[in-house]
């Protein structure tokens, strides 16, 4: 069995040069870019992006419409509640206030 030989600087440099040359040859061996396929992919990407943009716009419009509907329902509910609330006269307000005051006094006396 042979012993391990520590490679010299020249050996390591030669191996690095070979690896670089191999990588360069591999890069040069790639087939050239097909312009027709590239144009087809670009057209497909643009169509997909346009469809996504249209979908986003439709979603935003639907969300805005839903928000406007909720706001309208809130306003309508507030108007209905305001209309349904009884308007008390000053005498009725005073009687309610006096009743609360008397109830408070009763609680304190106990």
Buried (B, 14 or more C-beta within 10 A) or exposed (E): EEEEEEEEEEEEEEEEEEEEEEEEEEEEEEEEEEEEEEEEEEEEEEEEEEEEEEEEEEEEEEEEEEEEEEEEEEEEEEEEEEEEEEEEEEEEEEEEEEEEEEEEEEEEEE
